[in-house]
Amino acid sequence: MHPVLRNVLAVIGGLVIGSIVNMGIITLSGTIIPPPAGADVTTTEGLKAALPLFEPKHFLMPWLAHALGTLTGAFVATKIGNPSRIWLGLVIGVFFLMGGISMVFMVPSPTWFTITDLALAYLPMGYLGSKLAGA
């Protein structure tokens, strides 16, 4: 297979697998750390209304979903593509970072979480995922 095609497919595969991991953690998060009593987190509007009730522990699972989704996606992309190319994981990190930035505008969050999430969950995990894959 042509190396460029292989790397493009690797990035697509990494995005799909990383997104599945992200959504899996988000789906399970309410059973691990239940939302505050009376909070409706099933809709964006309900989540926005419930945000003042959230404690720092309620932000742990979303951060883990973003970080582990990116890490897994970067690992998969680097393993499928050319394992000597660290940029494959960084491409995954950039895609997930763009998604994280868009979420900041759709669902407001405390400033401390926004900074932590955007600074630590995407590009560093994309880099780490590539390194773990052998890049």
C-alpha positions as CSV (number, residue, x, y, z in Angstrom):
1,M,0.0,0.0,0.0
2,H,1.3,3.5,-0.8
3,P,2.7,5.1,2.3
4,V,0.5,8.3,1.9
5,L,-2.7,6.3,1.6
6,R,-1.6,4.1,4.6
7,N,-1.0,7.2,6.7
8,V,-4.3,8.8,5.7
9,L,-6.2,5.6,6.6
10,A,-4.2,5.4,9.8
11,V,-5.4,8.9,10.8
12,I,-9.0,8.1,10.0
13,G,-8.7,4.9,12.0
14,G,-7.2,6.7,14.9
15,L,-10.0,9.3,14.8
16,V,-12.6,6.6,14.8
17,I,-11.1,4.5,17.6
18,G,-10.3,7.6,19.7
19,S,-13.8,8.9,19.3
20,I,-15.2,5.5,20.4
21,V,-13.0,5.5,23.5
22,N,-14.0,9.1,24.2
23,M,-17.8,8.4,23.9
24,G,-17.5,5.2,25.9
25,I,-15.9,7.0,28.8
26,I,-18.5,9.8,28.6
27,T,-21.3,7.3,28.5
28,L,-20.0,5.4,31.6
29,S,-19.1,8.6,33.5
30,G,-22.5,9.1,35.1
31,T,-22.4,5.7,36.7
32,I,-18.9,6.2,38.0
33,I,-19.4,9.8,39.3
34,P,-23.1,10.5,39.4
35,P,-24.2,14.0,38.4
36,P,-25.5,16.3,41.1
37,A,-29.0,15.6,42.4
38,G,-31.6,17.2,40.1
39,A,-29.1,17.8,37.2
40,D,-30.3,16.9,33.7
41,V,-27.1,16.1,31.8
42,T,-28.9,14.4,28.8
43,T,-29.2,17.7,26.9
44,T,-26.9,20.6,26.2
45,E,-29.4,23.0,27.8
46,G,-29.7,20.8,30.9
47,L,-25.9,20.5,31.2
48,K,-25.5,24.3,31.0
49,A,-28.2,24.8,33.6
50,A,-26.6,22.2,36.0
51,L,-23.1,23.5,35.6
52,P,-23.2,25.6,38.8
53,L,-23.9,22.5,40.7
54,F,-20.9,20.6,39.5
55,E,-17.9,20.0,41.8
56,P,-14.3,19.4,40.6
57,K,-14.9,15.7,40.7
58,H,-17.5,16.0,38.0
59,F,-14.9,17.2,35.6
60,L,-12.6,14.2,36.0
61,M,-14.4,11.9,33.7
62,P,-14.8,14.4,30.8
63,W,-11.1,15.2,31.1
64,L,-10.2,11.4,31.1
65,A,-12.5,10.9,28.1
66,H,-10.7,13.6,26.1
67,A,-7.2,12.5,27.2
68,L,-7.6,8.8,26.8
69,G,-9.6,9.2,23.5
70,T,-6.7,11.2,22.1
71,L,-4.0,8.9,23.5
72,T,-5.7,5.8,22.1
73,G,-6.3,7.5,18.7
74,A,-2.7,8.6,18.4
75,F,-1.4,5.2,19.4
76,V,-3.6,3.5,16.8
77,A,-2.8,6.0,14.1
78,T,0.9,5.6,14.7
79,K,0.8,1.8,14.8
80,I,-1.3,1.5,11.6
81,G,0.7,4.2,9.8
82,N,4.4,4.6,9.8
83,P,5.5,3.9,13.4
84,S,8.5,6.2,12.9
85,R,6.3,9.2,12.3
86,I,5.4,11.0,15.5
87,W,3.4,13.5,13.5
88,L,0.6,11.0,13.0
89,G,-0.2,11.2,16.8
90,L,0.1,15.0,16.7
91,V,-2.5,15.1,13.8
92,I,-4.9,13.2,16.0
93,G,-4.1,15.6,18.9
94,V,-4.9,18.6,16.6
95,F,-8.2,17.1,15.4
96,F,-9.3,16.3,19.0
97,L,-8.1,19.8,20.1
98,M,-10.3,21.4,17.5
99,G,-13.2,19.4,18.9
100,G,-12.3,20.5,22.4
101,I,-12.2,24.1,21.4
102,S,-15.6,23.8,19.8
103,M,-17.0,22.3,23.0
104,V,-15.7,25.3,25.0
105,F,-18.0,27.5,22.9
106,M,-21.0,25.1,23.0
107,V,-20.9,24.1,26.7
108,P,-19.3,26.6,29.0
109,S,-17.1,25.2,31.8
110,P,-15.0,26.7,34.6
111,T,-11.9,28.5,33.4
112,W,-9.6,26.1,35.3
113,F,-11.1,23.1,33.5
114,T,-11.0,24.8,30.1
115,I,-7.3,25.6,30.5
116,T,-6.4,22.1,31.9
117,D,-8.4,20.3,29.3
118,L,-7.1,22.2,26.3
119,A,-3.5,22.3,27.5
120,L,-3.1,18.7,28.8
121,A,-5.6,16.4,27.1
122,Y,-4.9,16.8,23.4
123,L,-1.4,17.6,22.1
124,P,0.5,16.1,25.0
125,M,-1.6,12.9,24.7
126,G,-1.2,12.8,20.9
127,Y,2.6,13.0,21.5
128,L,2.5,10.4,24.2
129,G,0.4,8.1,22.1
130,S,2.9,8.2,19.3
131,K,5.8,7.6,21.6
132,L,4.1,4.6,23.2
133,A,3.5,3.2,19.7
134,G,7.2,3.4,18.9
135,A,7.6,6.7,17.2
